[in-house]
Amino acid sequence: MEIRFERLTPTATLPAYAHPGDAGLDLCADAALTLAPGQRAAVPTGLRLRLPPGTEGQVRPRSGLALRHGLTVANAPGTVDAGYRGELKVLLVNLGDEPFRVEPGMRVAQLVVAPILRPEIREAPVDDPTDRGAGGFGSTGL
């Protein structure tokens, strides 16, 4: 399987796996900006990509940034469809108490490539009972 990345700027950093066996490719910012507490921004990566057919890219937060600074991906996981050809951007939000400075080359998110299923959609009664039934939103525990 191959993912093609095209640099849109000479400063764009190609994604890479930090360690053997990692699930996510690190995505780096290609611009400097400061996120105030509560602020959101579409952080450019300076990259376009071509995902294999039948896959999606899932843009996910980096756990260290989330723990130490409250920085996360606003729509986690953000979906990149295989047919998308625009610039890959990361929708960051600062949930922390202090402003956060994003610098070019900083690892701000990760990209996990996953297979997708495209089931046939059919309108029909959903009449097969289960033990769970309609219970949800914390109904199975305290």
Backbone as a printed PyTorch tensor [residue, N CA C, xyz], in Angstrom:
tensor([[[  0.8540,  -1.1660,   0.0000],
         [  0.0000,   0.0000,   0.0000],
         [  0.9020,   1.2320,   0.0000]],

        [[  0.4500,   2.2600,  -0.7010],
         [  1.2300,   3.4860,  -0.8180],
         [  0.3360,   4.6970,  -0.6000]],

        [[  0.8690,   5.6790,   0.1360],
         [  0.2190,   6.9840,   0.2630],
         [  1.1660,   7.9840,  -0.3710]],

        [[  0.6470,   8.7600,  -1.2990],
         [  1.4570,   9.7910,  -1.9380],
         [  1.2120,  11.1220,  -1.2480]],

        [[  2.3000,  11.8160,  -0.9480],
         [  2.2360,  13.1650,  -0.3890],
         [  2.9360,  14.1120,  -1.3400]],

        [[  2.3320,  15.2590,  -1.5660],
         [  2.9120,  16.3040,  -2.3950],
         [  3.1270,  17.5330,  -1.5320]],

        [[  4.3370,  18.0730,  -1.5590],
         [  4.6170,  19.3040,  -0.8210],
         [  4.0560,  20.4860,  -1.6040]],

        [[  3.2470,  21.2950,  -0.9450],
         [  2.7090,  22.5090,  -1.5490],
         [  3.6150,  23.7060,  -1.2760]],

        [[  4.4650,  23.5660,  -0.2840],
         [  5.4380,  24.6050,   0.0590],
         [  6.7870,  23.9300,   0.2700]],

        [[  7.8750,  24.6520,   0.0890],
         [  9.1920,  24.0330,   0.3070],
         [  9.4770,  23.7300,   1.7740]],

        [[  8.6990,  24.3160,   2.6870],
         [  8.9320,  24.1050,   4.1200],
         [  8.0920,  22.9760,   4.7120]],

        [[  7.2010,  22.4000,   3.9340],
         [  6.3290,  21.3280,   4.4360],
         [  7.1630,  20.1160,   4.8450]],

        [[  6.7550,  19.4960,   5.9560],
         [  7.4260,  18.3120,   6.4830],
         [  6.6280,  17.0750,   6.1030]],

        [[  7.2820,  16.1110,   5.4550],
         [  6.5870,  14.8700,   5.1250],
         [  6.2530,  14.1120,   6.4100]],

        [[  5.0550,  13.5220,   6.4910],
         [  4.6940,  12.7350,   7.6740],
         [  5.6340,  11.5430,   7.8300]],

        [[  5.7880,  11.1160,   9.0710],
         [  6.6560,   9.9670,   9.3520],
         [  6.1530,   9.2610,  10.6010]],

        [[  6.4540,   7.9790,  10.6730],
         [  6.1960,   7.2120,  11.8890],
         [  7.3590,   7.4650,  12.8480]],

        [[  7.0620,   7.8280,  14.0810],
         [  8.1130,   8.1270,  15.0540],
         [  8.8410,   6.8590,  15.5010]],

        [[  8.1160,   5.7430,  15.5660],
         [  8.6950,   4.4930,  16.0510],
         [  8.1780,   3.3250,  15.2130]],

        [[  8.9590,   2.2550,  15.0820],
         [  8.4480,   1.0650,  14.3950],
         [  7.1910,   0.5540,  15.0940]],

        [[  6.1990,   0.2070,  14.3320],
         [  4.9530,  -0.3080,  14.8990],
         [  3.9380,   0.7480,  15.2700]],

        [[  4.2780,   2.0430,  15.1500],
         [  3.3020,   3.0960,  15.4400],
         [  2.1370,   3.0200,  14.4660]],

        [[  0.9470,   3.3330,  14.9530],
         [ -0.2480,   3.3290,  14.1100],
         [ -0.3850,   4.6160,  13.3130]],

        [[  0.1070,   5.7270,  13.8670],
         [ -0.1130,   7.0320,  13.2520],
         [  1.1490,   7.6700,  12.7220]],

        [[  0.9870,   8.3380,  11.5890],
         [  2.0450,   9.1750,  11.0270],
         [  1.9510,  10.5510,  11.6710]],

        [[  3.0660,  11.0990,  12.0950],
         [  3.0490,  12.4400,  12.6840],
         [  2.8260,  13.4860,  11.6010]],

        [[  1.8860,  14.3940,  11.8480],
         [  1.6110,  15.5200,  10.9600],
         [  2.1850,  16.7820,  11.5820]],

        [[  2.9030,  17.5650,  10.7670],
         [  3.5690,  18.7640,  11.2640],
         [  2.9240,  20.0250,  10.7040]],

        [[  2.9340,  21.0600,  11.5040],
         [  2.4370,  22.3660,  11.0810],
         [  3.3870,  22.9590,  10.0450]],

        [[  2.8390,  23.7520,   9.1460],
         [  3.6460,  24.4500,   8.1420],
         [  3.4620,  25.9560,   8.2650]],

        [[  3.0470,  26.3970,   9.4420],
         [  2.8620,  27.8300,   9.6940],
         [  2.9550,  28.0700,  11.1900]],

        [[  3.2920,  29.2860,  11.5500],
         [  3.3190,  29.6860,  12.9490],
         [  2.0050,  30.3720,  13.2970]],

        [[  1.4850,  30.0600,  14.4710],
         [  0.2880,  30.7300,  14.9620],
         [  0.1660,  30.4870,  16.4510]],

        [[ -0.5880,  31.3260,  17.1070],
         [ -0.8460,  31.1700,  18.5300],
         [ -2.3340,  30.9430,  18.7270]],

        [[ -2.6510,  29.8990,  19.4850],
         [ -4.0430,  29.5940,  19.8250],
         [ -4.3060,  30.0430,  21.2600]],

        [[ -5.1970,  30.9980,  21.4190],
         [ -5.6130,  31.4300,  22.7530],
         [ -6.4920,  30.3470,  23.3700]],

        [[ -6.6530,  30.3110,  24.6750],
         [ -7.5660,  29.3440,  25.2830],
         [ -8.9540,  29.4370,  24.6350]],

        [[ -9.4850,  28.2930,  24.2300],
         [-10.7900,  28.2270,  23.5890],
         [-10.7800,  28.4780,  22.0920]],

        [[ -9.6590,  28.8970,  21.5460],
         [ -9.5930,  29.2280,  20.1180],
         [ -9.3490,  27.9800,  19.2650]],

        [[ -9.9170,  28.0000,  18.0450],
         [ -9.7460,  26.9440,  17.0550],
         [ -9.0410,  27.5250,  15.8450]],

        [[ -8.3420,  26.6570,  15.1020],
         [ -7.7070,  27.0860,  13.8590],
         [ -7.4830,  25.8750,  12.9690]],

        [[ -7.5560,  26.1200,  11.6590],
         [ -7.1980,  25.1010,  10.6670],
         [ -5.7070,  25.2850,  10.3830]],

        [[ -4.8960,  24.4200,  10.9530],
         [ -3.4420,  24.5370,  10.8560],
         [ -2.9790,  23.8640,   9.5640]],

        [[ -2.3400,  24.6170,   8.6690],
         [ -1.8860,  24.0280,   7.4160],
         [ -0.7030,  23.0880,   7.6230]],

        [[ -0.6600,  22.0340,   6.8030],
         [  0.4930,  21.1350,   6.8090],
         [  1.3810,  21.3760,   5.5930]],

        [[  0.8600,  22.1130,   4.5870],
         [  1.6220,  22.3220,   3.3620],
         [  1.6840,  21.0890,   2.4880]],

        [[  0.7450,  20.1480,   2.7040],
         [  0.7480,  18.8730,   1.9780],
         [ -0.6130,  18.5730,   1.3590]],

        [[ -0.5510,  17.8870,   0.2110],
         [ -1.7240,  17.2050,  -0.3510],
         [ -1.3960,  15.7230,  -0.3120]],

        [[ -2.4310,  14.8890,  -0.2850],
         [ -2.1680,  13.4560,  -0.2480],
         [ -3.1180,  12.6970,  -1.1490]],

        [[ -2.7020,  11.5050,  -1.4770],
         [ -3.5340,  10.5680,  -2.2440],
         [ -3.5780,   9.2740,  -1.4620]],

        [[ -4.7330,   9.0380,  -0.8500],
         [ -4.9300,   7.8020,  -0.1010],
         [ -5.3510,   6.6840,  -1.0360]],

        [[ -5.0520,   5.4460,  -0.6940],
         [ -5.4980,   4.3240,  -1.5190],
         [ -7.0200,   4.2220,  -1.5170]],

        [[ -7.6210,   3.8060,  -2.6260],
         [ -9.0710,   3.5770,  -2.6470],
         [ -9.4580,   2.5890,  -1.5390]],

        [[-10.6230,   2.8150,  -0.9450],
         [-11.0980,   1.9230,   0.1110],
         [-10.5080,   2.2330,   1.4790]],

        [[ -9.8390,   3.3930,   1.6080],
         [ -9.2880,   3.7810,   2.8990],
         [ -9.7470,   5.1880,   3.2550]],

        [[ -9.5140,   5.5660,   4.4870],
         [ -9.7180,   6.9330,   4.9510],
         [ -8.5200,   7.2910,   5.8050]],

        [[ -8.2430,   8.5850,   5.9150],
         [ -7.2510,   9.0640,   6.8520],
         [ -7.9700,   9.6170,   8.0640]],

        [[ -7.5710,   9.1880,   9.2490],
         [ -8.1560,   9.6810,  10.4850],
         [ -7.1370,  10.6020,  11.1630]],

        [[ -7.4720,  11.8940,  11.2700],
         [ -6.5920,  12.8620,  11.9070],
         [ -6.9210,  12.8640,  13.4020]],

        [[ -5.9230,  12.5200,  14.1970],
         [ -6.1310,  12.3410,  15.6310],
         [ -5.1950,  13.2350,  16.4390]],

        [[ -5.5860,  13.5410,  17.6740],
         [ -4.7240,  14.3530,  18.5340],
         [ -3.4470,  13.6010,  18.9140]],

        [[ -2.4560,  14.3500,  19.3290],
         [ -1.2540,  13.7760,  19.9360],
         [ -1.4710,  13.8010,  21.4420]],

        [[ -1.2850,  12.6690,  22.0710],
         [ -1.6200,  12.5440,  23.4930],
         [ -0.7970,  13.4740,  24.3740]],

        [[  0.4700,  13.6750,  24.0660],
         [  1.3010,  14.5550,  24.8910],
         [  0.8250,  15.9940,  24.8590]],

        [[  0.4550,  16.4880,  23.6760],
         [ -0.0640,  17.8530,  23.5760],
         [ -1.3990,  17.9820,  24.3060]],

        [[ -2.2120,  16.9500,  24.2230],
         [ -3.5080,  16.9780,  24.9090],
         [ -3.3180,  16.9910,  26.4220]],

        [[ -2.4200,  16.1490,  26.9270],
         [ -2.2080,  16.0580,  28.3680],
         [ -1.5430,  17.3090,  28.9280]],

        [[ -0.4730,  17.7540,  28.2830],
         [  0.3140,  18.8600,  28.8400],
         [ -0.2750,  20.2410,  28.5670]],

        [[ -0.9760,  20.3900,  27.4260],
         [ -1.4070,  21.7370,  27.0270],
         [ -2.9060,  21.8650,  26.7390]],

        [[ -3.6410,  20.7560,  26.7310],
         [ -5.0630,  20.8250,  26.4030],
         [ -5.3240,  21.0350,  24.9210]],

        [[ -4.3220,  20.7430,  24.0870],
         [ -4.4640,  20.9220,  22.6450],
         [ -4.9970,  19.6290,  22.0400]],

        [[ -6.0790,  19.7410,  21.2650],
         [ -6.6640,  18.5440,  20.6690],
         [ -7.2050,  18.8660,  19.2890]],

        [[ -7.6400,  17.8380,  18.5920],
         [ -8.2510,  17.9980,  17.2730],
         [ -9.7400,  18.2240,  17.4880]],

        [[-10.2550,  19.3200,  16.9600],
         [-11.6310,  19.7410,  17.2370],
         [-12.6620,  18.7170,  16.7940]],

        [[-12.4310,  18.0250,  15.7310],
         [-13.4000,  17.0570,  15.2170],
         [-12.8430,  15.6440,  15.2810]],

        [[-12.1130,  15.3310,  16.3340],
         [-11.3940,  14.0580,  16.4260],
         [-12.3200,  12.8590,  16.4030]],

        [[-11.9940,  11.8380,  15.6080],
         [-10.9890,  11.9490,  14.5560],
         [-11.5640,  12.6330,  13.3290]],

        [[-10.7900,  13.5070,  12.7560],
         [-11.1790,  14.1390,  11.4970],
         [-10.9940,  13.1600,  10.3550]],

        [[-11.9340,  13.1010,   9.4560],
         [-11.8600,  12.1620,   8.3370],
         [-11.3360,  12.8360,   7.0890]],

        [[-10.3410,  12.2030,   6.4680],
         [ -9.8510,  12.6060,   5.1530],
         [-10.2990,  11.5140,   4.1850]],

        [[-11.1960,  11.8530,   3.2760],
         [-11.6860,  10.8820,   2.3060],
         [-10.6310,  10.6180,   1.2420]],

        [[-10.6620,   9.4040,   0.6750],
         [ -9.6780,   9.0080,  -0.3260],
         [ -9.7210,   9.9010,  -1.5600]],

        [[-10.8550,  10.5140,  -1.8480],
         [-10.9690,  11.3720,  -3.0200],
         [-10.5830,  12.8200,  -2.7850]],

        [[-10.2310,  13.2000,  -1.5590],
         [ -9.8920,  14.5900,  -1.2460],
         [ -8.5080,  14.9290,  -1.7950]],

        [[ -8.4060,  16.0750,  -2.4640],
         [ -7.1240,  16.4860,  -3.0370],
         [ -6.7030,  17.8930,  -2.6160]],

        [[ -7.3750,  18.4730,  -1.6430],
         [ -6.9730,  19.7860,  -1.1490],
         [ -5.8560,  19.6630,  -0.1290]],

        [[ -5.4390,  20.8120,   0.4030],
         [ -4.3870,  20.7950,   1.4170],
         [ -4.8920,  20.1050,   2.6800]],

        [[ -4.0570,  19.2710,   3.2450],
         [ -4.3550,  18.6110,   4.5050],
         [ -4.1480,  19.6230,   5.6300]],

        [[ -5.2140,  19.8940,   6.3710],
         [ -5.1460,  20.8200,   7.5010],
         [ -5.6080,  20.0980,   8.7560]],

        [[ -5.1200,  20.5640,   9.8850],
         [ -5.4760,  19.9740,  11.1690],
         [ -6.3090,  20.9960,  11.9390]],

        [[ -7.5310,  20.6230,  12.3150],
         [ -8.4190,  21.5240,  13.0410],
         [ -8.1140,  21.4290,  14.5350]],

        [[ -7.2250,  22.2890,  14.9940],
         [ -6.8070,  22.2700,  16.3960],
         [ -7.6750,  23.1980,  17.2310]],

        [[ -7.8470,  22.8150,  18.4950],
         [ -8.5210,  23.6650,  19.4680],
         [ -7.7070,  23.6240,  20.7560]],

        [[ -7.5740,  24.7730,  21.3830],
         [ -6.8480,  24.8790,  22.6360],
         [ -7.8490,  24.8420,  23.7840]],

        [[ -7.9100,  23.7180,  24.4770],
         [ -8.7920,  23.5670,  25.6400],
         [ -8.0640,  23.8710,  26.9450]],

        [[ -6.8090,  24.2920,  26.8170],
         [ -6.0130,  24.6010,  28.0000],
         [ -6.2870,  25.9900,  28.5420]],

        [[ -5.5170,  26.3450,  29.5690],
         [ -5.6820,  27.6270,  30.2550],
         [ -4.7250,  28.7010,  29.7570]],

        [[ -3.7400,  28.3230,  28.9570],
         [ -2.7090,  29.2520,  28.4950],
         [ -2.6950,  29.2790,  26.9680]],

        [[ -2.2590,  30.3820,  26.3670],
         [ -2.0630,  30.3970,  24.9140],
         [ -1.0380,  29.3390,  24.5250]],

        [[ -1.2210,  28.7770,  23.3390],
         [ -0.2870,  27.7620,  22.8420],
         [  0.2750,  28.2150,  21.5040]],

        [[  1.5860,  28.2140,  21.3920],
         [  2.2700,  28.6440,  20.1710],
         [  2.5960,  27.4360,  19.3080]],

        [[  2.0750,  27.4240,  18.0810],
         [  2.3840,  26.4050,  17.0870],
         [  3.5000,  26.9600,  16.2130]],

        [[  4.5410,  26.1730,  16.0270],
         [  5.6750,  26.5730,  15.1970],
         [  5.7720,  25.6790,  13.9710]],

        [[  6.2860,  26.1880,  12.8580],
         [  6.4930,  25.3450,  11.6800],
         [  7.3700,  24.1420,  12.0220]],

        [[  6.9790,  22.9800,  11.5250],
         [  7.7110,  21.7500,  11.7940],
         [  7.2780,  21.0410,  13.0580]],

        [[  6.4400,  21.6770,  13.8800],
         [  5.9570,  21.0620,  15.1250],
         [  4.9690,  19.9510,  14.8040]],

        [[  5.1290,  18.8190,  15.4660],
         [  4.1770,  17.7150,  15.3090],
         [  2.9010,  18.0770,  16.0590]],

        [[  1.7940,  18.2320,  15.3260],
         [  0.5500,  18.7190,  15.9310],
         [ -0.5800,  17.6920,  15.9380]],

        [[ -0.4430,  16.6180,  15.1800],
         [ -1.4970,  15.5990,  15.1190],
         [ -0.8880,  14.3410,  14.5190]],

        [[ -1.7080,  13.3200,  14.3910],
         [ -1.2650,  12.1070,  13.7210],
         [ -2.3330,  11.6450,  12.7400]],

        [[ -1.8790,  10.9570,  11.7080],
         [ -2.7580,  10.4410,  10.6650],
         [ -2.7260,   8.9280,  10.6990]],

        [[ -3.8840,   8.3210,  10.9520],
         [ -4.0320,   6.8690,  10.9220],
         [ -4.8220,   6.5280,   9.6750]],

        [[ -4.2910,   5.6350,   8.8640],
         [ -4.9770,   5.1920,   7.6460],
         [ -5.7180,   3.9020,   7.9640]],

        [[ -7.0160,   3.8720,   7.6530],
         [ -7.8590,   2.7370,   8.0130],
         [ -8.7400,   2.3350,   6.8330]],

        [[ -9.0550,   1.0290,   6.7380],
         [ -9.9870,   0.5970,   5.6940],
         [-11.3970,   1.0520,   6.0300]],

        [[-12.2000,   1.2460,   4.9930],
         [-13.5950,   1.6140,   5.2050],
         [-14.5020,   0.5690,   4.5840]],

        [[-15.6880,   0.4540,   5.1270],
         [-16.7210,  -0.4110,   4.5730],
         [-17.7920,   0.4740,   3.9700]],

        [[-18.3690,   0.0430,   2.8710],
         [-19.4640,   0.7940,   2.2380],
         [-20.6610,  -0.1480,   2.0970]],

        [[-21.3990,  -0.3680,   3.1890],
         [-22.5260,  -1.2980,   3.1260],
         [-23.6680,  -0.7430,   2.2940]],

        [[-24.4570,  -1.6430,   1.7830],
         [-25.6740,  -1.2610,   1.0650],
         [-26.6660,  -0.7160,   2.0930]],

        [[-27.3490,   0.3530,   1.7570],
         [-28.3350,   0.9540,   2.6500],
         [-29.7210,   0.4930,   2.2230]],

        [[-30.4610,  -0.0260,   3.1960],
         [-31.8030,  -0.5100,   2.9110],
         [-32.7200,  -0.1110,   4.0520]],

        [[-33.8710,   0.4590,   3.7220],
         [-34.8700,   0.7640,   4.7390],
         [-35.6500,  -0.5000,   5.0470]],

        [[-35.6850,  -0.8750,   6.3250],
         [-36.3870,  -2.0830,   6.7440],
         [-36.5540,  -2.0350,   8.2550]],

        [[-37.5020,  -2.7620,   8.8020],
         [-37.6670,  -2.8050,  10.2540],
         [-36.4130,  -3.3590,  10.9260]],

        [[-36.0950,  -2.7850,  12.0720],
         [-34.9960,  -3.2950,  12.8890],
         [-35.6610,  -3.9640,  14.0780]],

        [[-35.9690,  -5.2400,  13.8820],
         [-36.8350,  -5.9220,  14.8430],
         [-36.1710,  -7.1230,  15.5090]],

        [[-34.8410,  -7.1670,  15.5080],
         [-34.1580,  -8.2720,  16.1770],
         [-33.7440,  -7.8310,  17.5860]],

        [[-34.4230,  -8.3310,  18.6340],
         [-34.1570,  -7.8800,  19.9990],
         [-32.7530,  -8.2750,  20.4560]],

        [[-32.1920,  -7.4530,  21.3450],
         [-30.8950,  -7.7390,  21.9590],
         [-31.0140,  -7.5320,  23.4590]],

        [[-30.0190,  -7.9980,  24.2090],
         [-30.0070,  -7.7900,  25.6590],
         [-29.9230,  -6.3070,  25.9890]],

        [[-29.2070,  -5.5630,  25.1910],
         [-29.0170,  -4.1380,  25.4530],
         [-30.2540,  -3.3230,  25.1010]],

        [[-30.9040,  -3.6740,  24.0180],
         [-32.0800,  -2.9260,  23.5960],
         [-31.7360,  -1.4960,  23.2430]],

        [[-32.5330,  -0.5430,  23.6870],
         [-32.3320,   0.8720,  23.3660],
         [-31.4860,   1.5940,  24.4110]],

        [[-30.9370,   0.8600,  25.3900],
         [-30.1340,   1.4860,  26.4310],
         [-28.8500,   2.0830,  25.8830]],

        [[-28.5140,   3.2790,  26.3290],
         [-27.2940,   3.9260,  25.9100],
         [-26.9740,   5.0790,  26.8270]],

        [[-25.9240,   5.8110,  26.5130],
         [-25.5350,   7.0180,  27.2680],
         [-25.3760,   6.7150,  28.7580]],

        [[-24.6230,   5.6580,  29.0700],
         [-24.3400,   5.3350,  30.4660],
         [-25.3230,   4.3810,  31.1120]],

        [[-26.2200,   3.7940,  30.3340],
         [-27.2500,   2.9170,  30.9290],
         [-26.7070,   1.5800,  31.3990]],

        [[-25.4790,   1.2190,  31.0020],
         [-24.9640,  -0.1100,  31.3600],
         [-24.0610,  -0.0880,  32.5960]],

        [[-23.8990,   1.0390,  33.2330],
         [-23.0480,   1.0800,  34.4210],
         [-23.1780,   2.3990,  35.1390]],

        [[-22.4270,   2.4960,  36.2130],
         [-22.4610,   3.7220,  37.0300],
         [-21.3080,   4.6080,  36.6660]]])
